Amino acid sequence: MSELVYYDLKRAAKMTPSLPVQVARELGRRIVAGTFEPGTLIDDENGLAERYQVSRVVVRDAVKILVGKGLLDVRRGIGTKVRPRDQWVLWDDDVLAWHITAPPNPNFLKQLMDIRLAFEPKASRWAAERASEQDLADIEAAILQMEADKNSVDKFIIADAHFHKAVLRAAHNEFLSAMEGVIYSALLTSVKITNQDATKNEDSIPYHRDVYLAIKDKDGIKAEQLTERLLKDAADRLHEMYPDEL
């Protein structure tokens, strides 16, 4: 699963990124993947400029981007060091996207699921109380797309992401809507582990439809309970893959 799918779901601008952004993404991917471990120094400006065949000014601007995301720390006389993960801006769209192509990080996946379990069931409850006719149509459209794409791993997970996005937006809470990037990262990262067999996609569709029907019937308690069950099922499948780490 490509991180480009994340940017598509977020409807990021399609313009070609500048050289500093391209270099920042290359470095950022490696930091998130663990190629450069927290606490270690990365190459100096000259080394990075030579590696990526760009000017030192480009490298300097790229490093500033990553400093802003909490991934790097620049100290005069010491160098540029990778910061600890707990200092990263994990809500940043790029940081979330870079986890998609990085090797699976069980602890990161667990934390994503923790956040989803904490907020999405309540979002479904509020959606049952507040959803407009258009909101309901958007949720149902996502389910229909899941059914149409059930034989494709990649297309199915995108439709799945649209379902959860539609439910969040139906809750009419701006803070919840701002969390959609966490959902995309969780879905696109975990799909590499739990959704490798497209024949199993169909099994999850009834769970999603039940959530939709509860929201449509304005049964907030049921919608909350069903969403929690849906997410716990995904969490259980991750636990089966990493029983000693989750």
PABABA-597953 format. One record per residue (C-alpha): residue in one letter; x, y, z. Coordinates in steps of 0.05 Angstrom, whole numbers, plus 32768, in hexadecimal, padded with zeros to 4 digits. Example, Ala and Ser with C-alpha at 12.3 -4.5 7.8 and 13.67 -1.06 7.14 Angstrom:
# PABABA-597953
a80F67FA6809Cs81117FEB808F
# end
This chain:
# PABABA-597953
m800080008000s801E80427FEAe802080808015l800480A47FD8v7FC180857FE8y7FC380AA802By7FCE80ED8008d7F9680DD7FD6l7F6680CF8010k7F7B81108030r7F7181327FECa7FB681517FF0a7FCA817F7FB8k7FE3815C7F79m801A818E7F6At806181747F64p8085817D7FA7s80C281AB7FABl8108818F7FB1p810B819D7FFCv80C981788006q80E1813D7FDCv812181388005a80FA81408046r80CD81068031e810880D98021l812980E88064g80E680E48089r80D680A0806Cr811A80858083i811280A280C9v80CC808480D1a80E4804280B5g811D804080E8t8156804780B7f816C808280E1e815D80708129p814A80A2815Fg818680C2817Ft81B480B78143l81D480EC8118i81C380EF80CEd81F381058097d8209814D8097e81F2817E8061n822A816C8032g821C81228038l81D1812A802Da81DC815A7FF3e820981277FD2r81DA80ED7FE0y819C810F7FC3q81C181387F8Ev81A5817A7FA6s81C281BA7FC3r81D281C6800Cv819A81FA800Dv816881C47FF8v81828196802Er817E81CD8062d813581DC8050a812481918051v8142818B8097k811981C780AEi80DA81A38096l80EB816580C0v80FE819080FCg80B881AD80F8k809A816780F9g80C381568137l80EE81218114l813181458116d815781728145v818F819F812Cr81C681B2815Dr81FF81E0814Bg824281BB8154i821F8178815Cg81F8816B811Dt81B281558109k8195811F8136v815680F48130r812881058169p810480D08194r80C180B8817Ad809C80D881B4q80B1811C819Aw809881118153v805A8135813Bl803480F48130w7FF581188119d801B813580DEd8000811B809Cd8046810B8080v805B80E680BFl801B80BD80BDa802480AF8073w806D809A807Ah8059806380ABi803180428073t806F802E804Ba809B80228087p80A47FDD80A5p80697FCD80D3n80717FEB8119p80447FC28148n80467FF6817Ff8034802E8150l7FF980048135k7FE17FF6817Bq7FE28040818Cl7FBB8051814Dm7F87801D8160d7F84803981A7i7F73807E818Ar7F3F8061815Bl7F1D80398193a7F1C807781BFf7EFA80A4818Ce7ED880808153p7EA1805C817Bk7E8D809F8198a7E8F80BE8153s7E5D8089813Br7E2F80998175w7E3180E38164a7E2680D3811Ba7DE680AE812De7DCF80ED8151r7DE58121811Ea7DED810280D8s7DCB8126809Fe7DAD81028063q7DEC8112803Cd7E1780F48073l7DEE80B48072a7DF480B28026d7E4080B9802Bi7E468081805Ee7E1A80538034a7E4180647FF5a7E81804F8017i7E62800B8029l7E4A80017FE2q7E9180117FCAm7EAD7FDE7FFBe7E7E7FAA7FDEa7E927FBC7F97d7EDD7FB97FA8k7EDC7F7C7FD6n7F097F557FA7s7F417F887FAAv7F6B7F927FE8d7F817FD97FD6k7F3E7FF37FBCf7F187FD47FF6i7F427FF5802Bi7F3880398009a7EED802F800Ad7EF3801A8053a7F18805B8062h7EE180828040f7EAE8060806Dh7ED1807480ADk7EDD80BA8092a7E9380C18083v7E8080AB80C9l7EB080DC80E8r7E95811580BFa7E4D810080D0a7E5E810D8119h7E6581578107n7EA081638135e7EDB81888116f7F0D81688145l7EF781228131s7EF9813380E8a7F41814B80F1m7F5281048109e7F4480E380C6g7F8E80DF80B7v7F9880B080F3i7F62808280D6y7F8280828091s7FC7807380ADa7FAB803B80D9l7F84801B80A0l7FBA8021806Ct7FF18009809Bs7FCB7FCF80B8v7FB17FB88074k7FF77F9D8064i7FEF7F6F809Ft7FA67F5D80A8n7F867F658063q7FB47F3F8034d7F7D7F10801Ea7F477F337FF6t7F177EF87FFFk7F0F7F0D8048n7EF97F548038e7EB07F408032d7EAF7F27807As7EB67F6E8095i7E807F8E806Ap7E457F798096y7E667F9880D3h7E6C7FDA80AEr7E257FD68095d7E0B7FC980DBv7E2E800880F3y7E0E802F80BAl7DC8801480C9a7DCF80268113i7DE3806D80FFk7DAA807180CEd7D7980598104k7D95808E8133d7DA880598165g7DE680798182i7DF3804481B8k7DF1800C8185a7E1C80328153e7E50803D8189q7E507FF4819El7E547FDA8157t7E8E80088145e7EB47FF28183r7EA97FA9816Fl7EC07FB88128l7F007FD98140k7F0F7FA48174d7F0A7F6F813Ea7F417F948117a7F6A7F9B8157d7F637F518165r7F7D7F40811Fl7FB97F6C812Ah7FC67F49816De7FC57F06814Bm7FFC7F1E811Dy80267F3A8156p80127F138195d80517F2581BBe80527F6F81A9l80097F8681AD
# end
